[in-house]
Amino acid sequence: MSQILSQKIKVALIQLNGSSPNKLDNLNRAAKFIEMAMQKQPDTKIVVLPECFNSPYSVTKFREYAEVIDNKAKSQSIDFLSKIALKYGIILVGGSIPEIDPQTNKIYNTSPIFNSKGDLIDIHRKVHLFDVDIPNGITFKESETLSPGNKLTTVNTPYGNVGIGICYDMRFPELTTISARKPNNAFAMVFPSAFNTVTGPMHWHLLARSRAVDNQIYTILCSPARNLESSYHAYGHSLICNPKGEIIAEAGEGEEIIYAELDPEDIANFRQAIPLSSQRRFDLYKDISK
Ligand SMILES: NC(=O)CC(=O)C(=O)O
C-alpha cells in the first residue's frame, strides 16, 4: 500500500486567545506561542493557529480587520506569518483572518497556508458560512458581512497532502472526503475553527471523529481559547484525532499548546484492517470526489 504520509511528523496546535481588539497584540501573541511550541518540540513540521486569531470573531468587526491577501504586496498578517514560517522552517496553517478582495469589496474568512520558506502556498476561503439560529442557544449570521469561498483546498507538503477547511466546513462531509480521496489523497484535514459553548459540547468531538473515521485520516481542529470577556465564547478543546477516531491530544478551555505525532503506519494499518476504499459500492451511489 503506498503511504499517503511519507514519514512520521510532529504537529503543534496553538490554542490562543486572539480576540483582543489590537491586531498587532494578537499577532505578537501568536508569535510568542509558536516560539514556545518550537522550543518545546523543535522538530515540529506543521503548526496550526485558530480561526480568526488576529481579530474578534464578530460579524460587525470583520470588515474593519480585513486585509488584502497578496503574496507580493504582503499585508500585515501575511507578512508576519510568512516570516514565522520561514524562521522555524515549518508548514504554517495560519488559522484564518478576515480578507477583503479589493476588486469586489467582498469580505472572506480566509486561511492562509505557508511553506517552510515562508511562501504563501494557498488560501482557503470558508466555503460554508456559519448562519445558525438555535433557540435558547446562539444566533450567528456570518453572511451578514462575509461572502463564501468558491473552491476546495488541498495543499501539497513535503510529507503528503493536507486538506483545509474552516470550522463550519467540517459539518459538510463532502469537503473532507474530496480531500481524502484520490487524486488528492490527503493524510489529514486541518480545520482552524471556533465552535462555541453551545455547539461545541454538542458536536465538536463527534464531527472530528466522524470525519476521521469516514475517511481514515487524521483530523486536526484548532480553536481559540475561551474568553468570557469577548462577545463570542469559543469552545476551546483543540484536538487531534487519528484515523481510528481516537483523540490523541486535546486542550482544555484556556490558552494552551497541544502536540502530537502523526504516523503513516496508523493510517496504513487501519486501512488494511478495515478496507473501506476497496469496498465502496460506486455502482449504487456516486463517488463525490469525481
Ligand atoms: N463558528 C463556526 O463556523 C461553526 C460552529 O460554531 C458550529 O458549526 O457549531
The ligand as an SDF file (V2000), in Angstrom:
LIG
                    3D

  9  8  0  0  0  0  0  0  0  0999 V2000
  -18.2280   29.0240   14.0590 N   0  0  0  0  0  0  0  0  0  0  0  0
  -18.4490   28.1640   13.0750 C   0  0  0  0  0  0  0  0  0  0  0  0
  -18.1450   28.4280   11.9440 O   0  0  0  0  0  0  0  0  0  0  0  0
  -19.1200   26.8610   13.2720 C   0  0  0  0  0  0  0  0  0  0  0  0
  -19.7010   26.4920   14.5670 C   0  0  0  0  0  0  0  0  0  0  0  0
  -19.5140   27.1090   15.6080 O   0  0  0  0  0  0  0  0  0  0  0  0
  -20.5340   25.2800   14.5270 C   0  0  0  0  0  0  0  0  0  0  0  0
  -20.6720   24.6750   13.4630 O   0  0  0  0  0  0  0  0  0  0  0  0
  -21.0950   24.9240   15.5630 O   0  0  0  0  0  0  0  0  0  0  0  0
  1  2  1  0
  2  3  2  0
  2  4  1  0
  4  5  1  0
  5  6  2  0
  5  7  1  0
  7  8  2  0
  7  9  1  0
M  END
$$$$
